[in-house]
């Protein structure tokens, strides 16, 4: 199964979940997603998702100076983002439960 297509559909929820756990900058979010098992997630996809969620009002941002290089832009989840994440969690539970039922039913054609 090509998981890249599945990932496109759930990347917003995955990024929101990671940022809800702890604020993070772009590559930090990528690293945590990969550590969680989403090894195929692309850097550009995550950076684009962070920008889109921020533009959509789901995330806040702030800049932290860095001694090792350029300043880092951190993202944090806000109330609107938490509401969206809660909705996406419920939708995922329903969807994954339905699909699991379909895939594990004996005699399914």
Rosetta constraint file for C-alpha pairs under 8 A:
AtomPair CA 2 CA 6 HARMONIC 7.38 0.50
AtomPair CA 3 CA 7 HARMONIC 6.02 0.50
AtomPair CA 3 CA 40 HARMONIC 7.99 0.50
AtomPair CA 4 CA 8 HARMONIC 6.37 0.50
AtomPair CA 4 CA 40 HARMONIC 6.92 0.50
AtomPair CA 4 CA 41 HARMONIC 7.67 0.50
AtomPair CA 5 CA 9 HARMONIC 6.88 0.50
AtomPair CA 6 CA 10 HARMONIC 6.73 0.50
AtomPair CA 7 CA 11 HARMONIC 5.63 0.50
AtomPair CA 7 CA 41 HARMONIC 7.47 0.50
AtomPair CA 10 CA 14 HARMONIC 6.24 0.50
AtomPair CA 11 CA 15 HARMONIC 6.00 0.50
AtomPair CA 11 CA 46 HARMONIC 7.72 0.50
AtomPair CA 11 CA 49 HARMONIC 7.48 0.50
AtomPair CA 12 CA 16 HARMONIC 6.10 0.50
AtomPair CA 12 CA 49 HARMONIC 6.52 0.50
AtomPair CA 12 CA 53 HARMONIC 7.65 0.50
AtomPair CA 13 CA 17 HARMONIC 6.03 0.50
AtomPair CA 13 CA 85 HARMONIC 6.06 0.50
AtomPair CA 13 CA 88 HARMONIC 6.27 0.50
AtomPair CA 13 CA 89 HARMONIC 7.58 0.50
AtomPair CA 14 CA 18 HARMONIC 6.27 0.50
AtomPair CA 14 CA 33 HARMONIC 7.45 0.50
AtomPair CA 15 CA 19 HARMONIC 6.16 0.50
AtomPair CA 15 CA 29 HARMONIC 7.16 0.50
AtomPair CA 15 CA 33 HARMONIC 7.63 0.50
AtomPair CA 15 CA 46 HARMONIC 7.44 0.50
AtomPair CA 15 CA 49 HARMONIC 7.61 0.50
AtomPair CA 15 CA 50 HARMONIC 7.44 0.50
AtomPair CA 16 CA 20 HARMONIC 5.84 0.50
AtomPair CA 16 CA 77 HARMONIC 7.00 0.50
AtomPair CA 16 CA 81 HARMONIC 7.09 0.50
AtomPair CA 16 CA 82 HARMONIC 7.82 0.50
AtomPair CA 16 CA 85 HARMONIC 6.33 0.50
AtomPair CA 17 CA 21 HARMONIC 6.32 0.50
AtomPair CA 17 CA 85 HARMONIC 6.96 0.50
AtomPair CA 18 CA 22 HARMONIC 6.62 0.50
AtomPair CA 18 CA 29 HARMONIC 6.76 0.50
AtomPair CA 18 CA 32 HARMONIC 7.14 0.50
AtomPair CA 18 CA 33 HARMONIC 7.17 0.50
AtomPair CA 19 CA 23 HARMONIC 5.02 0.50
AtomPair CA 19 CA 24 HARMONIC 6.26 0.50
AtomPair CA 19 CA 29 HARMONIC 7.30 0.50
AtomPair CA 19 CA 75 HARMONIC 7.01 0.50
AtomPair CA 19 CA 76 HARMONIC 5.85 0.50
AtomPair CA 19 CA 77 HARMONIC 6.13 0.50
AtomPair CA 20 CA 76 HARMONIC 6.97 0.50
AtomPair CA 20 CA 77 HARMONIC 5.62 0.50
AtomPair CA 20 CA 82 HARMONIC 7.45 0.50
AtomPair CA 22 CA 76 HARMONIC 7.36 0.50
AtomPair CA 23 CA 74 HARMONIC 6.36 0.50
AtomPair CA 23 CA 75 HARMONIC 5.50 0.50
AtomPair CA 23 CA 76 HARMONIC 4.64 0.50
AtomPair CA 23 CA 77 HARMONIC 7.43 0.50
AtomPair CA 24 CA 28 HARMONIC 5.73 0.50
AtomPair CA 24 CA 29 HARMONIC 5.84 0.50
AtomPair CA 24 CA 74 HARMONIC 4.99 0.50
AtomPair CA 24 CA 75 HARMONIC 5.47 0.50
AtomPair CA 24 CA 76 HARMONIC 6.96 0.50
AtomPair CA 25 CA 29 HARMONIC 6.20 0.50
AtomPair CA 25 CA 72 HARMONIC 6.28 0.50
AtomPair CA 25 CA 73 HARMONIC 5.51 0.50
AtomPair CA 25 CA 74 HARMONIC 4.22 0.50
AtomPair CA 25 CA 75 HARMONIC 6.04 0.50
AtomPair CA 26 CA 30 HARMONIC 6.44 0.50
AtomPair CA 26 CA 46 HARMONIC 7.16 0.50
AtomPair CA 26 CA 47 HARMONIC 5.84 0.50
AtomPair CA 26 CA 50 HARMONIC 7.51 0.50
AtomPair CA 26 CA 73 HARMONIC 7.52 0.50
AtomPair CA 26 CA 74 HARMONIC 7.37 0.50
AtomPair CA 27 CA 31 HARMONIC 6.06 0.50
AtomPair CA 27 CA 43 HARMONIC 7.22 0.50
AtomPair CA 28 CA 32 HARMONIC 6.21 0.50
AtomPair CA 29 CA 33 HARMONIC 6.16 0.50
AtomPair CA 29 CA 46 HARMONIC 7.59 0.50
AtomPair CA 30 CA 34 HARMONIC 6.24 0.50
AtomPair CA 30 CA 41 HARMONIC 7.31 0.50
AtomPair CA 30 CA 42 HARMONIC 7.65 0.50
AtomPair CA 30 CA 43 HARMONIC 6.28 0.50
AtomPair CA 30 CA 46 HARMONIC 6.45 0.50
AtomPair CA 31 CA 35 HARMONIC 6.09 0.50
AtomPair CA 32 CA 36 HARMONIC 6.12 0.50
AtomPair CA 33 CA 37 HARMONIC 6.64 0.50
AtomPair CA 33 CA 38 HARMONIC 5.52 0.50
AtomPair CA 33 CA 39 HARMONIC 7.36 0.50
AtomPair CA 33 CA 41 HARMONIC 7.47 0.50
AtomPair CA 34 CA 38 HARMONIC 4.58 0.50
AtomPair CA 34 CA 39 HARMONIC 4.41 0.50
AtomPair CA 34 CA 40 HARMONIC 7.40 0.50
AtomPair CA 34 CA 41 HARMONIC 6.88 0.50
AtomPair CA 35 CA 39 HARMONIC 7.30 0.50
AtomPair CA 41 CA 45 HARMONIC 7.15 0.50
AtomPair CA 41 CA 46 HARMONIC 7.40 0.50
AtomPair CA 42 CA 46 HARMONIC 6.46 0.50
AtomPair CA 43 CA 47 HARMONIC 6.22 0.50
AtomPair CA 44 CA 48 HARMONIC 5.99 0.50
AtomPair CA 45 CA 49 HARMONIC 6.06 0.50
AtomPair CA 46 CA 50 HARMONIC 6.10 0.50
AtomPair CA 47 CA 51 HARMONIC 6.30 0.50
AtomPair CA 48 CA 52 HARMONIC 6.10 0.50
AtomPair CA 49 CA 53 HARMONIC 5.99 0.50
AtomPair CA 50 CA 54 HARMONIC 6.04 0.50
AtomPair CA 50 CA 59 HARMONIC 7.92 0.50
AtomPair CA 50 CA 75 HARMONIC 7.69 0.50
AtomPair CA 51 CA 55 HARMONIC 6.06 0.50
AtomPair CA 52 CA 56 HARMONIC 5.99 0.50
AtomPair CA 53 CA 57 HARMONIC 6.34 0.50
AtomPair CA 53 CA 58 HARMONIC 5.23 0.50
AtomPair CA 53 CA 59 HARMONIC 6.01 0.50
AtomPair CA 54 CA 58 HARMONIC 5.57 0.50
AtomPair CA 54 CA 59 HARMONIC 4.57 0.50
AtomPair CA 54 CA 60 HARMONIC 6.28 0.50
AtomPair CA 54 CA 61 HARMONIC 7.60 0.50
AtomPair CA 55 CA 59 HARMONIC 7.93 0.50
AtomPair CA 57 CA 80 HARMONIC 6.92 0.50
AtomPair CA 57 CA 81 HARMONIC 7.33 0.50
AtomPair CA 58 CA 77 HARMONIC 6.31 0.50
AtomPair CA 58 CA 78 HARMONIC 6.04 0.50
AtomPair CA 58 CA 79 HARMONIC 7.55 0.50
AtomPair CA 58 CA 80 HARMONIC 5.31 0.50
AtomPair CA 58 CA 81 HARMONIC 3.91 0.50
AtomPair CA 58 CA 82 HARMONIC 7.67 0.50
AtomPair CA 58 CA 84 HARMONIC 7.72 0.50
AtomPair CA 59 CA 75 HARMONIC 6.22 0.50
AtomPair CA 59 CA 76 HARMONIC 5.46 0.50
AtomPair CA 59 CA 77 HARMONIC 4.54 0.50
AtomPair CA 59 CA 78 HARMONIC 5.54 0.50
AtomPair CA 59 CA 80 HARMONIC 7.99 0.50
AtomPair CA 59 CA 81 HARMONIC 6.16 0.50
AtomPair CA 60 CA 75 HARMONIC 5.61 0.50
AtomPair CA 60 CA 76 HARMONIC 5.16 0.50
AtomPair CA 60 CA 77 HARMONIC 6.15 0.50
AtomPair CA 60 CA 78 HARMONIC 6.44 0.50
AtomPair CA 61 CA 73 HARMONIC 6.53 0.50
AtomPair CA 61 CA 74 HARMONIC 5.42 0.50
AtomPair CA 61 CA 75 HARMONIC 4.43 0.50
AtomPair CA 61 CA 76 HARMONIC 6.14 0.50
AtomPair CA 62 CA 73 HARMONIC 5.67 0.50
AtomPair CA 62 CA 74 HARMONIC 5.36 0.50
AtomPair CA 62 CA 75 HARMONIC 6.70 0.50
AtomPair CA 63 CA 71 HARMONIC 6.44 0.50
AtomPair CA 63 CA 72 HARMONIC 5.54 0.50
AtomPair CA 63 CA 73 HARMONIC 4.43 0.50
AtomPair CA 63 CA 74 HARMONIC 5.99 0.50
AtomPair CA 64 CA 71 HARMONIC 5.67 0.50
AtomPair CA 64 CA 72 HARMONIC 5.28 0.50
AtomPair CA 64 CA 73 HARMONIC 6.40 0.50
AtomPair CA 64 CA 74 HARMONIC 7.14 0.50
AtomPair CA 65 CA 70 HARMONIC 7.23 0.50
AtomPair CA 65 CA 71 HARMONIC 4.40 0.50
AtomPair CA 65 CA 72 HARMONIC 6.38 0.50
AtomPair CA 66 CA 70 HARMONIC 6.07 0.50
AtomPair CA 66 CA 71 HARMONIC 5.04 0.50
AtomPair CA 66 CA 72 HARMONIC 6.74 0.50
AtomPair CA 77 CA 81 HARMONIC 5.56 0.50
AtomPair CA 77 CA 82 HARMONIC 6.58 0.50
AtomPair CA 78 CA 82 HARMONIC 6.18 0.50
AtomPair CA 79 CA 83 HARMONIC 6.21 0.50
AtomPair CA 80 CA 84 HARMONIC 6.29 0.50
AtomPair CA 81 CA 85 HARMONIC 6.08 0.50
AtomPair CA 82 CA 86 HARMONIC 6.10 0.50
AtomPair CA 83 CA 87 HARMONIC 6.30 0.50
AtomPair CA 84 CA 88 HARMONIC 6.14 0.50
AtomPair CA 85 CA 89 HARMONIC 6.02 0.50
AtomPair CA 86 CA 90 HARMONIC 6.41 0.50
AtomPair CA 87 CA 91 HARMONIC 6.22 0.50
AtomPair CA 88 CA 92 HARMONIC 5.94 0.50
AtomPair CA 89 CA 93 HARMONIC 6.21 0.50
AtomPair CA 90 CA 94 HARMONIC 6.36 0.50
AtomPair CA 91 CA 95 HARMONIC 6.08 0.50
AtomPair CA 92 CA 96 HARMONIC 5.76 0.50
AtomPair CA 93 CA 97 HARMONIC 5.89 0.50
AtomPair CA 94 CA 98 HARMONIC 6.21 0.50
AtomPair CA 95 CA 99 HARMONIC 6.22 0.50
AtomPair CA 96 CA 100 HARMONIC 5.88 0.50
AtomPair CA 97 CA 101 HARMONIC 6.15 0.50
AtomPair CA 98 CA 102 HARMONIC 6.33 0.50
AtomPair CA 99 CA 103 HARMONIC 6.09 0.50
AtomPair CA 100 CA 104 HARMONIC 5.99 0.50
AtomPair CA 101 CA 105 HARMONIC 5.91 0.50
AtomPair CA 102 CA 108 HARMONIC 7.30 0.50
AtomPair CA 103 CA 108 HARMONIC 7.61 0.50
